[in-house]
Amino acid sequence: MAGRSKRHSEKAWADQPEHVVRCVGTLRSGNRCLKVAEDGTNVCEYHGGSAPQVQRAAAERMVHSAPAAAEALLGAMNDPGVPWGVRVKIMQDVLDRSGLAAAQVHKVMPLAPDDPVETLFRSILDSPDGLVGQPAEPPALEAGPTVQGQILDPPEEPVEDEPDAEVTPIRNPARPPRHIRDGLGLA
């Protein structure tokens, strides 16, 4: 639907290329419509270009014009006056439309030997109990680089699990603490 909301002034219509079709409908004022006609028709959607019978007739005209368009493309492809880059694009388009598209190339490369994801999956899949077995032990920490016998980047010490909060038991579980009783209105 090329005509949808495409509207030009009279001056702009004078500068439009030939392939842009102007609607032949007229407005209430008697002036010619300023919108672009729907594809394959000579009227905009306001003047009936979106009606089913108009769309069907436009589609039939487009199908019947396909052989002429193909002949024109082949003529341009073989014309030495057409730039070589344009001729190559025409050749590619003709081959694509005929079903002879370029072959897809898939490049398969091996993964790096120390890829952490591959190592994880390999350790899981090597054992039949890989998914239900014991968790693997963490790798040993290595010392960082040294200069004159001093470690520049010492390994981090493992942090012991420290509780985030201290849990204190309630003295009498049947009776809530005073601040809760006051909030609930209990004595």
N, C-alpha and C positions, 0 to 999 in steps of 0.2 A: 504494500500500500504506500506508494510513493507520495501521494497527494496529501496524506494526513498532516495537517497544520503547516504545510509549505505554502506560503503566500508571498507574493512579490508585488512591488509597486509597478505602475505602468512603465516608468523609466527602467526599472530592473528587468522587466520582460523584454525590453528592446535589446538588452545586453545578454540574454540567456542563449545558450547554445541550442542548435536545432533539435537535439535529442530530448530536450525537456519539453514536454507537451503541456500546453495551457488548456485549462478547462474551457469548453465551448458554451457553458451555461451562462445565463445572464442573471443579474441581481435585480431586485425590485426597482432600483433606480433606473434600470435600462442599460447600465454599463455591463461590460463583459466581466465574468468572474476572474479574480486575480489568483486563484489557487492553481496548484499543479494537478494535472489529471492523474488518476490511478494508473498503475502499470497496465499496459495493454488496452487502455480505454482512452476516450477523449473527454471524460468528465471527472470532476472531483467527487469525494464521498458525499458531499452535501447535495450535489446534483444527480445522485444515483449511482456513482461509481462503486459503492460498496454493496449494491443489491446483488443477490445470489446469481441471477441470470446474467448480469453484466460481468461479474467475476468469472463465471463459467465461459462466456464468450471470449473474454480476454485471455483466459488460460488456453483455449483452443487456438486463438490467433498466435500466441507465443509458441505453442507446439508446432504449428504449421510454419512458423518462421525459422525454426531451428536449422533445417537443412541449408537455407540461404545464409544463415550466420556461420555455419560450419564451412561453407564454400568461401565466404569472405575471409575467415581466419586462415584457411589453407592457402588462399591467394596471397595474403599478407606474409605468411610464413615463407613462401617461395619467392617473394618480391625482393630483389637485391637493393631496392631503394629504402626498405624498412631497416632501421638500425638492428644490428646483430643481437643486442640484448633483448629487444622486443621480440625478435623472431624466436630466440631461445625460450622465452616465457610462453609464447604461443605453442611451441613444440611440447613443453612440459604440460601445459594445460590439455592439449589434445591427447597426450599419452595418459594423463590422469583420468580424463573422462572416458577413455576407452578401456579402462581397467588395468592398464599396464603401469601402475604407480611404481615409483622407485622402491627397491628392496630396503627393508629396514635392517639396520646393522646393530647388533647387540654385542657389546664388548664385555667379555667376562674376564675378570682379573682375580687372582688369588688374594685373599686377605692377608694383612701383615701377620707374621707368626706370633706376635705378642699382643694381638687384638684382645682387649679385656672381655668383650662380648662373646667372641668366639671361644675364648678360654672358659668362660662360665658355662656356656652350653656344652662344650666338650666334656667338662667335668661332670655335668648333670647326665649327659647321655652315655658316657662311658660305662656307667654302672647301672645294673637293672634297678637298684634301689636309689638311684640318683635323686629322685624327687622326694623320697620319704626317708632317706638316710640321715645320718648325723650332719649337722652343719660343718662346713669345712673350717679348719683352723685359719685364723688370720695369718697373712704372710709375715715373716720375721721382719722386724724393723732394721733398717740399715743405717749406719752412721753416714753423715753427710761428708762432703769433701773436706780434706784437711790441708792446712798450710802450716809448715814447721811444727807438725805434731799436734796442733790444736784443731778440734772439730769446729768447722765454721757453722754448720747447720745441724745441731744435735737432734737426734730423733725425739719425737714427742713421747712422753711417758703415758701409758694408758691411764685414763681417769677412772677411779673407782666409782661405782654407783653410789651416789649420795642422794638421800631422800630430798624431794623438793619441799616437803612440809612435814611437820611433826604431828603425828596423830595422838591425841589424848583421849583416853576412854571417858565416856560419860559416867558419872558416879552412880546415878540411879537411872537406868534406862527407861523405867516406866514414867519418870517425871522429867520433862524437858528442862533445860537451863532457864534461869531467870529472864534473860533478855528475850528468849523465845516466848516464854509464858506471858511477859508483858506485851509483846507484839500481838499475841493471839487473844489477849484479854482474859487470860486464865489467872487465877489467884494462886 
